[in-house]
């Protein structure tokens, strides 16, 4: 999907402004990120225990472990981006077109995975 589609851009902008202006939604986003991190961390811990029992299992678990670490990294990026947006919104009432494009692209990428 091309971010520059006129209807999509404006609809996304309105929804994002509404979302970011609500403390409830910000708290919900942070809670969702934390919950996802906790679940991923538990899965990663279980996989590491399975791997520790026999090192030959590494070839079976390597890709799975990499995906868990990748998921944790994405949640870190989401938290950093959210903090940056919150900080920016405190300094300014408007996000730039570049900010909207980055947010939209990040959402699209996470939906594709």
N, C-alpha and C positions, 0 to 999 in steps of 0.2 A: 504494500500500500504506500502510495506517495504522500508524504506529510503535507505537501503543498496543495493538496486538493482543498478547494475553498471551503466547502461545508465542513469537512472533517477538521480542518485547522481551527475554525472558529468554535465549533462545538467542543473540541478538546480544550481550547483555551478557557471557555466559560466553565466547563466542568472542573478543570484543574484549579482555577481561581476559587471556585466555590469550595472545593475540597480543601485547599490549603488555608482557607480563611476559617476553617472549622477546627477548633481544638479537639473536638470529639474525633474527627477523622484522622488527625495527626496522631493522636494517642492510639487509635485503632490500627493505623499503619505500623506504628512502632511495636505494638503488641503482636501483630501478625508476623513481623520480621523476627521478633524474639521467639515466638512459638515455633516458627519454621527452623530457626537456628537450634532450638532445644531438640526438636525432633531429629534433625540432621545429625546433631552431635551424638544423640543416643544411638542412631544407626551406625555412625562412624565408630563409636566405642565398641559396639557389638562386632562390627566387622574386624576391628583391630584385635579383639579377643580371639575371634575365629582364626585370624592369621597367625597370632602368637602361638597357637597350639601346634602349628606345623608350618614351617617357612615355605614348604613346597606349595602351599595354598596361595602364595603371592600371585602367581600367574592367573589364578581363578578370581582373585579379589582385587587385583590392581586397578582395573578399569572402574570398578564399583567405588573403591576408595577415592580415586581421582574425581569421580562425579560428586561424592559427598563434600570433598574439599572445595570443589568448584562452586557448589551450592552455598557453602559458608562464605566464600569470597564474594559471590554475588550479593549476599545479604549485607556484607560489610559495605559494598559499593552503594547499596540502597540506603543504608543508614547515613553514609557520608553525603550522598546526594540530598537526602531529606534534610539533614542538618544544614547543608549549604543553602537550600531553598528557604528554610526557616530563617536563617541569618540574613539572607538577601531580602526576604519580605519584611524583616524588621527595619532594614535600611531604606527600602523602597517599596512602594505599593505595587509596582509593576515588574513582571518578569519580561525579559527580552525575547524576541522571536527565537533567538539561538537557544535560550533556556527551554522554551516550549518544544523546540525541535529535538533537543537532547532527551527530554523527558519522554516524549512520544516515541522516539527511536528506542529508548531503553525498554519501554513497555512492550513495543513490538517484538524486540529481541527476546524478552523473557517469555512472551506468549508463543514464540516459534520453537522454544526448547521443550 
